[in-house]
Amino acid sequence: MATSNLYAHFQRQFETHSEKVALVTTENHSWTYSDLEATSSRIANLLIDNGLTPGDRVSVQVHKSPQVLCLYLACLRSGLVYHPLNTGYKQSELEYFIGNAQPSAIVTDPAGFSGFEALTDDELKANIFTLDESGEGSLMNAATEYSSEHVVLSSKPDDLAALLYSSGTTGVPKGIMLSHSNLLRNTEALISSWRFTEDDILLHALPVFHVHGLFVALGCVFLSGASMRWLNKYDPEVVCETLPACSVLMGVPTYYTRLLDCSNFSPEIAKQPRLYISGSAPLLEETFVRFEQHSGHRILERYGMTETNMNTSNPLDGERRAGTVGFPLPGVQVRIVDENGKDLPAGETGALQVKGENVFQGYWKMPDKTAEDFTADGFFNTGDEGVIDSDGYVSIVGRAKDMVITGGLNVYPKELELIIDKMDGVLESAVIGVPHRDFGEAVVAVVVKSSSGQFDQAKVMSSLKDTLAGFKVPKEIIEVDALPRNTMGKVQKNILREQFESILLASE
């Protein structure tokens, strides 16, 4: 049986286009496909020589570089499980991830080395490597001593390729197990739907610790033999300079609002790419309309999540409708059901469920939670509320789990509420998302002060900044006398969202 190893499928293009430039950095450094093949081989050989075996996790918290891309490829080809971590995570957050994932190797920015050392035992300390944003560090220094040839491991469809974490409403992060087959089948569907070819050039400005930049963008490029302009971070000015040489831009809604506000984003520059894709957060209809008026392009919005990769997409050909996420991708089934799990007719809102080879293998070490989130006939409960219209277009109308998506990154209110509620002077709190012109949504904490203790907003904010990744820290803390509740005592966050809907828009 043919291998399901994702890298083995990439490698066919790597061999066909061995001398083709795969990516060009902002500094105009070029990496050919053969460079990626050789460097990923060296890293794979290093990790194996250090005692790692298929199925072992490699935890990675580093800044974006071509070298970390090669590390990801090295894990794929050797059967190791890639575990990316947001670069904004702080020590208290990392402690849980490392304790739960139990990696056999860690790769960190040099600034984080001592922090990871404090979280690990002596055996793992020997496998902590550094990699900085320029691509230098102990990982690459050690890898240069190894062979540039490595035989790709044959993988079964369910063998894990990656482990990503997504906090739940309980505040306990859940490890999402993605297999080689999950990633391969989803990438094949995207290439077919978006018609990626070896002639495409993707402007890659996304982070690579997230599904969007890691699996969607890289998968489309490598499985089609395309190439990339590689930006280590999103900068509208640099994007405008780079766009004329590119055929596709993938971004979160924030990228598009910032582009529209950039004086260099002229209609002439805007018209060059063939395709603009948006995801990771809802795209405002206002942004959709403004972008079309300015560029002549309709942004293609799609819908996915960590557990499933991509589920739906507006069509490449045909009408791309603002406010919708299009149709199910090939091989993906989507349905809307009521509270009893019964299918709802077109036009009625309910719980959105998906099924397909793109759907993850389950939650790491959480079999009960896995069983809870799947139906008897194999559909995954996304936690999103949706509607399918009479033409088959899917729209996401809400999130049953109250998650906040800010700048394309997920923030789970319960995680913050558990921290805030323990602080001096706080009786209880509710964390919500409110509209923000740049980030789409921003985090706001609504706090009820206790009768005893001294509540100090500045101290609370300072403590949160020290404890949490920056994107999770509330933009505003609002003090109220009481939180609104229904007859069952449940906090009505919908009322809070309505009450404070304009609080950040008014201050911008």
Backbone torsions as a table, in degrees:
resi	resn	phi	psi	omega
1	MET	NA	138.6	-179.6
2	ALA	-63.6	146.7	-178.9
3	THR	-69.9	148.6	174.6
4	SER	-96.3	-1.2	-178.4
5	ASN	-54.3	121.7	-175.8
6	LEU	-59.9	-39.6	-179.7
7	TYR	-64.3	-36.1	179.3
8	ALA	-58.7	-35.0	178.7
9	HIS	-76.2	-36.5	172.2
10	PHE	-61.8	-40.6	-171.3
11	GLN	-60.7	-28.4	177.6
12	ARG	-61.2	-39.5	176.4
13	GLN	-74.2	-37.1	179.0
14	PHE	-59.0	-40.4	-179.0
15	GLU	-73.5	-40.0	178.7
16	THR	-63.4	-37.3	-174.7
17	HIS	-115.1	38.4	-170.1
18	SER	-53.9	-37.6	-177.8
19	GLU	-98.1	3.3	177.7
20	LYS	-75.8	145.0	176.0
21	VAL	-72.4	119.4	-179.7
22	ALA	-85.3	-36.5	178.5
23	LEU	-153.0	151.4	175.2
24	VAL	-126.6	127.2	-177.9
25	THR	-82.2	172.6	177.2
26	THR	-59.0	-32.1	-179.7
27	GLU	-85.6	10.3	179.4
28	ASN	66.6	28.6	171.2
29	HIS	-86.9	130.3	-176.8
30	SER	-103.5	139.4	173.4
31	TRP	-121.2	121.8	175.5
32	THR	-83.7	169.3	175.7
33	TYR	-61.9	-34.6	178.5
34	SER	-69.3	-30.7	174.6
35	ASP	-63.5	-43.9	179.3
36	LEU	-64.7	-40.6	178.7
37	GLU	-61.4	-47.3	-176.3
38	ALA	-68.7	-44.8	-176.9
39	THR	-68.7	-40.6	178.0
40	SER	-66.2	-33.1	176.3
41	SER	-63.2	-45.2	-179.1
42	ARG	-61.8	-43.8	-179.5
43	ILE	-66.2	-41.3	178.0
44	ALA	-59.9	-44.8	180.0
45	ASN	-64.2	-37.3	177.2
46	LEU	-62.3	-48.8	-177.1
47	LEU	-63.4	-41.5	179.1
48	ILE	-65.3	-41.0	179.8
49	ASP	-65.6	-24.8	178.7
50	ASN	-88.0	12.7	170.7
51	GLY	98.5	2.1	-179.8
52	LEU	-77.5	142.6	179.6
53	THR	-127.7	161.0	-178.0
54	PRO	-49.8	134.7	-178.6
55	GLY	97.7	-17.6	176.8
56	ASP	-68.6	146.1	179.9
57	ARG	-91.2	144.8	173.7
58	VAL	-121.9	109.3	-178.4
59	SER	-87.2	133.2	-171.0
60	VAL	-133.6	119.3	173.1
61	GLN	-131.2	89.4	-178.0
62	VAL	-140.5	164.5	175.6
63	HIS	-77.7	159.8	-175.9
64	LYS	-65.8	133.3	176.7
65	SER	-162.3	161.6	174.4
66	PRO	-60.9	-29.0	-178.4
67	GLN	-68.3	-37.4	177.6
68	VAL	-70.3	-29.7	172.4
69	LEU	-60.3	-43.1	178.1
70	CYS	-66.1	-33.7	175.9
71	LEU	-63.3	-43.5	176.6
72	TYR	-59.1	-46.5	179.3
73	LEU	-63.6	-36.4	178.8
74	ALA	-63.2	-40.2	178.6
75	CYS	-65.7	-43.5	178.6
76	LEU	-58.0	-50.2	-171.2
77	ARG	-70.5	-22.9	-178.1
78	SER	-103.8	5.6	176.1
79	GLY	79.3	13.4	176.9
80	LEU	-84.7	156.7	-176.3
81	VAL	-99.1	116.2	-176.1
82	TYR	-80.6	126.5	-176.4
83	HIS	-123.7	87.4	-178.9
84	PRO	-79.0	144.9	179.9
85	LEU	-125.5	134.9	176.9
86	ASN	-53.9	133.3	-177.3
87	THR	-67.5	-13.8	179.5
88	GLY	-86.9	-9.3	-177.5
89	TYR	-63.1	139.6	179.7
90	LYS	-98.3	174.6	-173.4
91	GLN	-55.9	-42.7	-177.6
92	SER	-64.7	-31.6	178.2
93	GLU	-76.0	-41.1	-178.0
94	LEU	-65.7	-30.7	-178.9
95	GLU	-57.2	-42.7	179.3
96	TYR	-67.4	-47.0	-175.9
97	PHE	-59.2	-45.1	-178.7
98	ILE	-69.2	-40.4	179.1
99	GLY	-65.1	-33.9	-177.3
100	ASN	-84.9	-43.3	-177.5
101	ALA	-74.3	-27.3	-178.3
102	GLN	47.8	63.0	-178.4
103	PRO	-69.7	159.9	174.5
104	SER	-101.2	-7.6	174.5
105	ALA	-154.0	150.9	177.0
106	ILE	-131.1	136.4	174.1
107	VAL	-120.8	123.3	-172.9
108	THR	-134.4	155.5	167.8
109	ASP	-61.8	145.6	-178.4
110	PRO	-52.0	-33.0	-178.9
111	ALA	-66.0	-22.5	-178.3
112	GLY	-97.6	1.2	-173.1
113	PHE	-59.4	-49.6	-176.6
114	SER	-64.8	-35.0	178.3
115	GLY	-63.6	-43.1	177.9
116	PHE	-69.7	-35.2	176.9
117	GLU	-57.7	-38.4	-178.6
118	ALA	-68.8	-18.9	-177.1
119	LEU	-96.2	-2.8	-169.9
120	THR	-124.2	160.5	176.2
121	ASP	-87.3	177.4	-173.9
122	ASP	-62.2	-37.5	-178.4
123	GLU	-63.7	-44.4	-179.6
124	LEU	-73.6	-29.5	179.4
125	LYS	-55.2	-33.0	-179.3
126	ALA	-68.7	-17.4	-178.8
127	ASN	-113.7	30.4	171.5
128	ILE	-97.8	118.1	-178.8
129	PHE	-113.3	156.9	177.0
130	THR	-111.1	150.7	176.2
131	LEU	-153.9	115.8	-178.1
132	ASP	-94.2	179.3	-173.9
133	GLU	-69.3	-15.5	175.0
134	SER	-89.9	1.2	177.2
135	GLY	86.9	14.4	179.8
136	GLU	-109.8	158.4	179.8
137	GLY	148.2	-177.0	-174.7
138	SER	-65.5	-28.1	179.3
139	LEU	-61.6	-51.8	-177.0
140	MET	-73.0	-33.7	177.0
141	ASN	-60.5	-43.0	179.9
142	ALA	-72.7	-37.4	-175.6
143	ALA	-66.4	-29.1	-178.0
144	THR	-61.7	-19.5	-178.6
145	GLU	-82.6	-5.0	-174.3
146	TYR	-105.6	163.9	-176.4
147	SER	-65.6	147.3	176.9
148	SER	-87.7	9.9	177.0
149	GLU	-119.4	138.6	-178.9
150	HIS	-154.5	131.2	179.1
151	VAL	-81.9	125.7	-177.9
152	VAL	-68.5	132.6	179.8
153	LEU	-68.5	138.7	174.5
154	SER	-79.3	126.3	-176.2
155	SER	-116.9	147.1	173.3
156	LYS	-84.8	159.6	-176.0
157	PRO	-54.2	-37.9	-175.4
158	ASP	-89.4	-1.2	177.9
159	ASP	-63.2	136.1	-175.6
160	LEU	-73.0	138.0	175.0
161	ALA	-107.2	-33.1	-174.8
162	ALA	-150.8	153.8	175.6
163	LEU	-130.6	112.9	178.9
164	LEU	-118.6	148.2	-176.4
165	TYR	-109.2	140.0	179.3
166	SER	-138.5	110.5	-176.1
167	SER	-61.3	147.3	179.8
168	GLY	-103.1	-179.7	-178.2
169	THR	-67.8	-16.0	176.0
170	THR	-82.1	-9.6	-177.9
171	GLY	88.9	-6.8	178.5
172	VAL	-92.7	117.5	-178.7
173	PRO	-61.2	142.7	179.2
174	LYS	-110.5	130.5	176.2
175	GLY	-81.7	124.3	-176.4
176	ILE	-101.3	117.3	-174.6
177	MET	-92.3	113.1	-179.8
178	LEU	-110.3	127.6	-177.3
179	SER	-91.9	167.0	175.1
180	HIS	-57.5	-41.9	-178.9
181	SER	-67.7	-39.4	176.4
182	ASN	-53.6	-49.1	-176.0
183	LEU	-71.7	-40.4	-178.7
184	LEU	-64.5	-50.3	-176.7
185	ARG	-64.9	-37.5	179.3
186	ASN	-67.9	-40.7	179.1
187	THR	-64.4	-40.3	176.8
188	GLU	-59.5	-40.8	179.5
189	ALA	-65.5	-38.7	-179.4
190	LEU	-69.5	-42.6	178.9
191	ILE	-60.9	-41.9	178.6
192	SER	-65.8	-44.9	-175.2
193	SER	-71.1	-36.4	-176.4
194	TRP	-102.0	1.2	177.7
195	ARG	49.9	54.1	173.6
196	PHE	-71.1	138.7	176.6
197	THR	-136.3	174.0	178.8
198	GLU	-63.9	-14.6	179.8
199	ASP	-85.3	-10.4	-178.4
200	ASP	-74.6	149.4	172.7
201	ILE	-128.5	113.6	-178.2
202	LEU	-91.8	132.2	170.4
203	LEU	-85.0	107.8	-175.7
204	HIS	-101.1	101.3	178.3
205	ALA	-117.6	9.3	-176.6
206	LEU	-85.0	155.8	170.8
207	PRO	-68.0	158.4	-177.8
208	VAL	-113.1	24.7	170.9
209	PHE	-107.1	12.7	-169.9
210	HIS	-131.3	150.9	-178.6
211	VAL	-51.9	-43.3	-173.8
212	HIS	-58.7	-55.1	-176.5
213	GLY	-79.1	-28.1	-174.3
214	LEU	-86.3	-49.5	-174.5
215	PHE	-98.5	-46.1	-176.4
216	VAL	-69.1	-56.3	-176.0
217	ALA	-65.9	-53.1	-177.0
218	LEU	-66.0	-39.0	179.8
219	GLY	-61.0	-44.8	-179.7
220	CYS	-62.2	-39.5	-179.8
221	VAL	-69.3	-52.2	-171.2
222	PHE	-73.4	-31.3	-179.2
223	LEU	-80.3	-14.3	178.7
224	SER	-107.4	-9.5	-177.7
225	GLY	76.6	23.6	178.6
226	ALA	-79.9	-168.5	178.4
227	SER	-139.2	174.1	-174.2
228	MET	-136.4	149.9	160.1
229	ARG	-100.6	120.5	-165.3
230	TRP	-106.2	108.6	176.9
231	LEU	-103.8	128.2	-178.3
232	ASN	-67.7	-22.5	175.8
233	LYS	-152.5	163.4	-178.6
234	TYR	-83.7	121.3	176.6
235	ASP	-136.3	113.8	-175.7
236	PRO	-55.3	-36.3	-179.9
237	GLU	-64.7	-44.2	179.8
238	VAL	-69.5	-37.0	176.6
239	VAL	-59.7	-43.2	179.3
240	CYS	-63.1	-36.0	177.9
241	GLU	-69.2	-31.6	-172.3
242	THR	-92.2	-28.2	-173.7
243	LEU	-53.6	-41.5	-176.7
244	PRO	-58.0	-21.9	179.5
245	ALA	-92.6	1.5	-172.4
246	CYS	-115.7	157.9	178.9
247	SER	-110.1	-18.1	-177.6
248	VAL	-141.7	138.7	169.9
249	LEU	-122.9	128.1	171.2
250	MET	-108.4	133.7	-179.4
251	GLY	-156.3	171.7	170.9
252	VAL	-93.4	163.1	-177.6
253	PRO	-52.5	-35.5	178.9
254	THR	-57.1	-36.9	179.3
255	TYR	-59.0	-40.7	-175.2
256	TYR	-75.6	-36.7	176.3
257	THR	-66.0	-37.0	179.7
258	ARG	-72.0	-35.0	175.6
259	LEU	-63.1	-44.1	-179.5
260	LEU	-64.4	-26.6	178.6
261	ASP	-87.9	-3.9	-178.5
262	CYS	-88.7	123.5	-176.2
263	SER	-64.2	-23.1	-179.4
264	ASN	-80.9	-9.4	-177.9
265	PHE	-81.9	78.5	-177.3
266	SER	-81.4	157.7	175.7
267	PRO	-56.1	-32.5	180.0
268	GLU	-65.2	-44.9	177.7
269	ILE	-67.5	-41.5	-174.6
270	ALA	-63.4	-29.5	-173.5
271	LYS	-81.5	-10.1	-173.0
272	GLN	-65.3	-50.9	-179.5
273	PRO	-64.8	154.4	177.2
274	ARG	-85.2	-20.7	-170.9
275	LEU	-152.6	132.1	172.0
276	TYR	-116.1	125.7	-176.6
277	ILE	-118.2	137.9	179.2
278	SER	-128.9	142.7	176.6
279	GLY	-167.2	-169.9	179.8
280	SER	78.1	-15.0	177.2
281	ALA	-161.8	157.7	-179.7
282	PRO	-64.3	136.9	177.2
283	LEU	-92.0	121.5	179.8
284	LEU	-65.3	141.7	178.3
285	GLU	-59.4	-35.0	178.4
286	GLU	-59.2	-42.2	179.2
287	THR	-67.5	-41.8	178.0
288	PHE	-56.3	-47.5	-177.1
289	VAL	-69.6	-45.7	-180.0
290	ARG	-60.2	-40.5	-177.4
291	PHE	-67.0	-41.9	178.6
292	GLU	-63.7	-42.2	179.7
293	GLN	-62.9	-36.1	-176.5
294	HIS	-81.2	-38.6	-170.2
295	SER	-109.6	-20.2	-172.7
296	GLY	82.7	-0.2	179.4
297	HIS	-105.7	141.4	169.7
298	ARG	-96.4	121.7	178.6
299	ILE	-61.6	136.2	176.8
300	LEU	-92.7	110.3	179.5
301	GLU	-95.6	138.9	178.2
302	ARG	-130.5	172.2	-175.9
303	TYR	-135.0	130.5	176.2
304	GLY	-155.2	-176.4	177.2
305	MET	-159.8	165.4	-175.6
306	THR	-56.8	-41.0	-176.2
307	GLU	-68.1	-19.9	-172.0
308	THR	-129.2	-3.4	-166.5
309	ASN	56.3	-135.0	-174.2
310	MET	-92.8	137.9	180.0
311	ASN	-109.0	-43.3	-175.4
312	THR	-137.2	163.4	176.7
313	SER	-156.3	141.2	167.5
314	ASN	-62.5	155.4	-173.4
315	PRO	-74.6	147.2	172.1
316	LEU	-67.4	-45.3	173.5
317	ASP	-106.4	142.1	-177.8
318	GLY	102.7	-177.7	-172.3
319	GLU	-77.0	126.2	171.7
320	ARG	-98.4	112.1	-171.8
321	ARG	-96.1	126.8	175.6
322	ALA	-60.4	139.2	178.3
323	GLY	84.8	-2.1	176.7
324	THR	-119.9	163.0	176.5
325	VAL	-114.0	19.0	171.4
326	GLY	79.8	-146.0	-172.6
327	PHE	-110.0	158.9	174.8
328	PRO	-57.1	140.1	175.8
329	LEU	-70.2	160.6	176.6
330	PRO	-54.3	132.0	178.7
331	GLY	84.7	0.6	-179.1
332	VAL	-113.3	132.9	174.0
333	GLN	-106.8	136.2	178.7
334	VAL	-128.6	136.1	176.2
335	ARG	-142.8	157.3	177.0
336	ILE	-114.0	127.4	-176.3
337	VAL	-128.1	159.8	176.6
338	ASP	-86.7	-174.2	-176.1
339	GLU	-65.2	-14.7	177.4
340	ASN	-99.6	5.7	179.4
341	GLY	80.8	13.2	179.4
342	LYS	-88.9	137.7	179.7
343	ASP	-58.0	137.7	177.2
344	LEU	-102.4	148.6	178.5
345	PRO	-72.6	166.6	178.6
346	ALA	-54.5	139.1	176.2
347	GLY	92.2	-9.8	-179.7
348	GLU	-103.0	139.2	-176.7
349	THR	-87.6	138.2	177.9
350	GLY	-164.5	-164.2	-179.9
351	ALA	-77.3	134.2	-178.5
352	LEU	-94.2	127.3	178.6
353	GLN	-123.7	148.3	-179.9
354	VAL	-132.5	155.9	178.5
355	LYS	-148.1	139.9	178.0
356	GLY	161.8	174.5	-179.8
357	GLU	-69.9	-10.0	176.2
358	ASN	-78.2	-18.2	-172.9
359	VAL	-76.9	134.8	-172.9
360	PHE	-57.6	169.1	-176.0
361	GLN	-82.8	-15.7	-178.2
362	GLY	136.7	177.5	180.0
363	TYR	-89.7	135.1	-177.9
364	TRP	-59.6	120.2	177.1
365	LYS	60.5	21.9	179.9
366	MET	-132.6	66.3	-177.7
367	PRO	-63.1	-34.4	-179.8
368	ASP	-67.6	-41.6	178.3
369	LYS	-67.0	-37.5	176.8
370	THR	-60.4	-48.5	-179.9
371	ALA	-61.6	-36.1	-178.3
372	GLU	-66.2	-34.3	-173.9
373	ASP	-91.2	2.2	176.1
374	PHE	-118.2	143.9	177.5
375	THR	-83.4	169.4	-179.8
376	ALA	-62.3	-29.2	179.7
377	ASP	-98.0	18.6	168.3
378	GLY	89.0	11.1	176.3
379	PHE	-86.8	144.4	177.7
380	PHE	-94.9	130.1	176.5
381	ASN	-80.5	108.6	-174.0
382	THR	-73.1	-23.3	-173.4
383	GLY	85.6	-3.4	177.4
384	ASP	-95.0	148.0	172.8
385	GLU	-96.8	133.1	-176.6
386	GLY	-143.3	175.4	176.8
387	VAL	-148.1	143.5	175.2
388	ILE	-115.8	122.4	-176.6
389	ASP	-80.6	179.4	-174.5
390	SER	-66.5	-18.3	177.6
391	ASP	-92.8	-2.2	177.6
392	GLY	95.0	0.6	178.3
393	TYR	-74.3	134.3	178.8
394	VAL	-94.9	137.1	173.5
395	SER	-126.9	140.8	174.8
396	ILE	-97.2	120.3	-173.7
397	VAL	-109.4	-8.8	179.4
398	GLY	179.4	174.2	-179.9
399	ARG	-126.7	115.6	-176.8
400	ALA	-63.9	-23.5	-174.9
401	LYS	-96.1	8.2	175.2
402	ASP	63.3	17.5	179.0
403	MET	-63.5	144.7	175.2
404	VAL	-105.7	131.0	176.1
405	ILE	-111.0	109.3	-177.6
406	THR	-116.3	116.7	-177.6
407	GLY	60.4	27.0	179.5
408	GLY	87.7	0.7	179.8
409	LEU	-109.3	142.4	-176.0
410	ASN	-86.0	133.0	173.4
411	VAL	-124.4	127.9	-176.9
412	TYR	-103.9	112.3	-173.2
413	PRO	-50.9	-39.5	-175.1
414	LYS	-60.4	-35.9	179.7
415	GLU	-59.4	-44.5	-179.9
416	LEU	-72.6	-39.5	-178.0
417	GLU	-62.3	-38.8	178.9
418	LEU	-62.6	-35.2	179.5
419	ILE	-75.6	-47.3	-176.9
420	ILE	-64.7	-39.8	-177.0
421	ASP	-63.1	-21.8	-179.9
422	LYS	-86.5	-7.2	-174.8
423	MET	-79.4	150.9	-178.2
424	ASP	-59.1	131.7	176.2
425	GLY	87.0	2.6	-178.9
426	VAL	-106.8	125.8	174.1
427	LEU	-84.3	-49.9	177.6
428	GLU	-162.2	165.8	-178.5
429	SER	-144.9	161.1	172.7
430	ALA	-138.8	126.9	179.9
431	VAL	-103.7	130.6	-177.2
432	ILE	-132.7	166.7	171.8
433	GLY	-107.2	136.0	177.3
434	VAL	-127.3	156.9	-178.2
435	PRO	-57.9	139.3	177.4
436	HIS	-140.9	130.3	-171.6
437	ARG	-62.0	-36.9	-176.3
438	ASP	-87.8	-46.3	-173.8
439	PHE	-93.3	-2.5	-176.5
440	GLY	83.2	-60.0	172.9
441	GLU	-132.6	151.2	173.5
442	ALA	-133.2	156.2	-177.3
443	VAL	-83.9	132.2	174.6
444	VAL	-130.7	135.8	176.9
445	ALA	-106.0	126.4	176.0
446	VAL	-103.9	122.2	-169.7
447	VAL	-122.4	136.9	170.1
448	VAL	-104.8	122.5	-178.9
449	LYS	-76.0	148.3	176.1
450	SER	-83.9	160.1	-179.5
451	SER	-72.6	-25.9	176.7
452	SER	-112.3	153.6	-179.1
453	GLY	91.1	156.7	-177.0
454	GLN	-107.1	114.9	179.2
455	PHE	-86.2	125.0	-178.7
456	ASP	-127.1	106.3	-176.8
457	GLN	-56.2	-43.2	-176.7
458	ALA	-62.6	-39.7	179.3
459	LYS	-69.0	-39.7	178.0
460	VAL	-60.9	-47.3	-179.1
461	MET	-63.7	-41.8	179.4
462	SER	-63.1	-41.7	179.7
463	SER	-64.4	-40.6	179.6
464	LEU	-64.9	-38.7	179.3
465	LYS	-65.7	-32.6	178.8
466	ASP	-76.6	-24.6	-171.5
467	THR	-97.7	-34.2	-169.4
468	LEU	-117.4	157.3	171.0
469	ALA	-59.1	144.6	-173.2
470	GLY	-54.5	-36.8	-176.1
471	PHE	-69.4	-16.3	179.6
472	LYS	-88.2	-18.2	-174.2
473	VAL	-69.6	130.1	-178.9
474	PRO	-58.5	141.3	173.4
475	LYS	-74.8	-22.7	-176.3
476	GLU	-151.6	142.2	170.6
477	ILE	-114.1	122.7	-176.6
478	ILE	-111.3	129.6	178.7
479	GLU	-96.0	130.2	177.8
480	VAL	-132.2	163.0	179.7
481	ASP	-76.8	-33.2	-179.1
482	ALA	-159.6	154.0	176.4
483	LEU	-90.7	140.0	178.6
484	PRO	-69.3	137.0	-178.4
485	ARG	-134.1	153.7	174.9
486	ASN	-87.6	-175.5	-175.4
487	THR	-65.1	-19.5	178.7
488	MET	-92.4	1.3	178.3
489	GLY	87.9	2.7	-179.3
490	LYS	-77.7	133.5	178.0
491	VAL	-63.2	129.9	-178.9
492	GLN	-93.2	86.8	-177.0
493	LYS	-67.5	-24.2	177.7
494	ASN	-62.0	-36.2	178.2
495	ILE	-68.3	-41.1	178.4
496	LEU	-64.0	-41.0	179.1
497	ARG	-62.9	-40.4	178.1
498	GLU	-67.4	-42.0	-177.1
499	GLN	-63.9	-38.0	-174.7
500	PHE	-111.0	21.9	-174.8
501	GLU	-55.8	-36.6	-172.6
502	SER	-104.2	7.2	-171.3
503	ILE	-62.2	-37.6	179.7
504	LEU	-88.9	-30.1	177.4
505	LEU	-64.7	-36.3	-178.1
506	ALA	-69.1	-27.5	-176.5
507	SER	-92.4	-5.2	-176.9
508	GLU	-80.1	NA	NA
